[in-house]
Amino acid sequence: MKAVVIGGGIAGLLAARVLGETYDDVVVLERDKLSDQPECRAGVPQGRHVHGLLVRGGEIMEGLFPGLYDELVQAGAHLMDAGEMRILNPLGWVASTTTGLPLLVVSRPLLETHIRRRVTAKIVDDTHVTGLSFDGSTVDGVLTRNGRVDADLVVDASGRSSKLPAWLAAAGIEVPEPSEVDSRTGYATRIYTAPEEFPVVVAESLASPDTSRGGIVMRIEGERLMVTAQGAGGDHPPRDPEGFQGFLDSLRGPIAELLADAEPVTPVYLFARTASRRYAFEQVQKWPAGLVAVGDTVCVFNPVYGQGMTVAALEALLFRQHHDFSAKGCQEFQRKVAKTAQGPWALSSNADQGWLDSTHEPGPVMRAFGWYMKKWQVSLVHDQDMFRRFVRVVHLVDSPAALLNPVVFRRLAKYSRQDPRRARRRAARNPR
Ligand SMILES: Cc1cc2nc3c(=O)[nH]c(=O)nc-3n(C[C@H](O)[C@H](O)[C@H](O)COP(=O)(O)OP(=O)(O)OC[C@H]3O[C@@H](n4cnc5c(N)ncnc54)[C@H](O)[C@@H]3O)c2cc1C
């Protein structure tokens, strides 16, 4: 039995790893020419920007490739407690604390290169897939620029630029328009030398509708700092070095000050196609046998929430329990993929409603969500236990239901009686 995976990004590599447990032959087709070294490449332009690996995603990857954390740390990645990141939210510094959750801080090219080295599937690079090959209503392979590759199962993991809806349409299979929530966030990233004492991660978070600017500085391999500026609601950081520096200077926290002794070593790179987008492939009538889709092909998240790689990892695990790839079985698989992405989608797309333009008047549920999140922001500044609970949910270790219980409600009620402006002033005086 042979499985062909389109795309050698994180979703494709992890899917290939798990498919290798049941398929005799697993082939990954990647359009880029690949190097054995951690380098940015054209097919993954987002690799130039900060990639936070959530705790749950890291756990899954370490489970699939035992020893991966150690290998990456030896190659220059950092391991820290997820609760010890220094984060400035709109009301002040969050109440950092130990959580016992290990957080791997690593650049995207380094992570991907090490996963690729560990995957035993055959990886064929420089191979652009141009379409699907059909035998009646079954997908029996893919078409490439050089010919055709046959398969018992085709997995589309070609990411946000996937042509799957068009390929299906060409076969007379209609795909509903995707849902989209666009926070109009722009990224700009530059790499600097790292002053010795610089923390592993310093972040200043955005929050709709008032705090449109933020950033993250992350220590990466080679004693470097990856500095990503983020601007939502169309307030994008610029590419020119002076404009980029001006954007960092305009942040509320100390990122610019901390970087005073750091030297830039690259130009500034931009990325602005950050809308969250989700295809309901599970609702497609006449979905063919022998074809499934995972990762960004199905659901792209606003990257500020750092969910994409972890959702891809959760979806890869679905191949362990699911072995029926008849037309019905494939639809069932897509339902499981949709269910996997549902919680993270709700978290990020709800939080982004505040960035939508004025034609999108928020309904009562959205207004309640916004109010609830404001109470959380206050509690995160004051209460280490609340911060610990929040970290577990944001890192997809616990489900969002863990934030809906009487203890949490009582604490939120207590903090909601506090004046946020006073909290902000006090917390700003007291960075942790
Ligand atoms: C700016 C930015 C920052 C991000 N930050 C984070 C973060 O902090 N944390 C996080 O978890 N996620 C982050 N993400 C999302 C993350 O990059 C993806 O969700 C994750 O990598 C899973 O993507 P994927 O493997 O589905 O697609 P990709 O990583 O995009 O890989 C798709 C692969 O398919 C190949 N390909 C495409 N078309 C073809 C074809 N026709 N034939 C052959 N090969 C093809 C591409 O070359 C590429 O290698 C960020 C995204 C962006 C844009």
The ligand as an ORCA input file, in Angstrom:
! r2SCAN-3c Opt
* xyz 0 1
  C       3.893     34.654      9.439
  C       3.496     33.318     10.007
  C       3.872     32.984     11.289
  C       3.463     31.762     11.836
  N       3.758     31.503     13.120
  C       3.371     30.316     13.650
  C       3.636     30.027     15.001
  O       4.129     30.875     15.757
  N       3.296     28.787     15.470
  C       2.675     27.856     14.682
  O       2.383     26.748     15.152
  N       2.375     28.131     13.403
  C       2.701     29.325     12.874
  N       2.392     29.587     11.580
  C       1.638     28.580     10.806
  C       2.533     27.443     10.363
  O       3.539     27.921      9.508
  C       1.683     26.372      9.649
  O       0.420     26.283     10.194
  C       2.300     25.007      9.795
  O       3.594     25.034      9.308
  C       1.537     23.900      9.056
  O       1.551     24.218      7.726
  P       1.524     23.156      6.559
  O       2.547     22.126      6.745
  O       0.101     22.780      6.358
  O       1.942     24.110      5.344
  P       3.383     24.707      5.049
  O       4.244     24.751      6.236
  O       3.125     25.999      4.341
  O       4.003     23.651      4.040
  C       3.433     23.404      2.787
  C       4.486     22.735      1.921
  O       3.903     22.299      0.723
  C       4.757     22.631     -0.361
  N       3.901     22.746     -1.543
  C       2.950     23.677     -1.778
  N       2.349     23.432     -2.945
  C       2.933     22.328     -3.457
  C       2.731     21.585     -4.660
  N       1.803     21.941     -5.552
  N       3.523     20.495     -4.881
  C       4.464     20.117     -3.978
  N       4.687     20.791     -2.833
  C       3.928     21.881     -2.566
  C       5.408     23.933      0.075
  O       6.597     24.197     -0.628
  C       5.635     23.656      1.559
  O       6.843     22.996      1.770
  C       2.735     30.824     11.036
  C       2.371     31.163      9.739
  C       2.712     32.408      9.242
  C       2.251     32.773      7.871
*
